[in-house]
């Protein structure tokens, strides 16, 4: 199993989620509104937020856990749809998942996602 975390621009969320819905068997996606900065420290960003004298940029974080064979499809959709070609498009992280437990049923592993 793999956990895929993606940081994307907020205005790309609708398009990314529409394309993710097209992947058969996708177990679900968790979405969070976040803020942060990259290498440029948000200095020239038009959409920056200043909090306690530090500049941040608003972003969306998508998180999904999928079986190994589905990971490339999810990554490819996010990369293709979230891409604008500009600085600040975001990042995608793919992380191995050792175990998953479904709280309601106590199912484990592949059955839990």
SVG drawing of the C-alpha trace seen along z (x, -y; Angstrom):
<svg xmlns="http://www.w3.org/2000/svg" viewBox="-18 -41 33 49">
<polyline fill="none" stroke="black" stroke-width="0.4" points="0.0,0.0 1.1,-3.6 0.0,-6.9 0.0,-9.7 0.2,-13.3 -0.1,-16.1 0.2,-19.8 -1.7,-21.7 -3.0,-25.2 -6.5,-25.7 -8.0,-26.6 -7.0,-23.2 -8.9,-21.3 -12.1,-20.9 -10.4,-19.6 -8.1,-17.2 -11.0,-15.7 -13.1,-15.3 -10.3,-13.4 -9.6,-11.3 -13.3,-10.3 -12.8,-8.6 -10.3,-6.1 -12.1,-2.8 -11.8,-1.6 -10.3,-4.8 -11.0,-4.3 -11.4,-8.1 -9.5,-11.2 -8.9,-13.5 -8.6,-17.2 -7.2,-19.9 -6.7,-23.6 -3.1,-24.4 -0.5,-27.2 3.2,-27.1 6.1,-28.3 8.7,-26.8 12.2,-27.7 11.1,-31.2 9.7,-31.8 6.5,-33.3 8.2,-36.6 6.7,-37.3 3.5,-35.4 0.3,-37.3 -1.8,-35.1 0.4,-35.2 -0.9,-35.4 1.2,-37.2 0.9,-35.8 3.0,-37.1 5.5,-38.6 5.9,-35.4 4.6,-35.1 2.7,-31.9 0.9,-30.7 -2.5,-29.0 -2.5,-25.5 -4.6,-22.3 -3.3,-19.0 -4.8,-15.8 -4.1,-12.5 -5.1,-9.0 -4.0,-5.5 -4.2,-3.0 -3.0,0.4 0.4,0.4 -1.0,1.0 -3.2,-2.1 -0.5,-4.5 0.9,-5.5 -2.5,-6.2 -3.3,-8.6 0.1,-10.3 -0.3,-10.7 -3.7,-12.3 -2.7,-14.7 0.5,-15.7 -1.2,-16.2 -4.2,-18.2 -2.5,-20.3 0.3,-21.3 0.4,-25.0 4.1,-25.2 4.6,-28.0 6.6,-28.2 4.4,-26.9 2.5,-24.2 3.2,-21.9 4.6,-18.5 3.5,-14.9 4.9,-12.5 4.5,-8.7 5.1,-6.9 4.9,-3.2 2.1,-2.2 2.9,0.7 -0.6,1.3 -4.1,0.0 -6.9,0.8 -10.6,-0.1 -11.8,-1.2 -15.5,-0.2 -14.8,3.4 -11.3,4.1 -10.4,5.1 -6.7,4.9 -4.4,4.4 -5.9,4.2 -9.4,4.9 -9.3,1.8 -8.9,-0.7"/>
</svg>
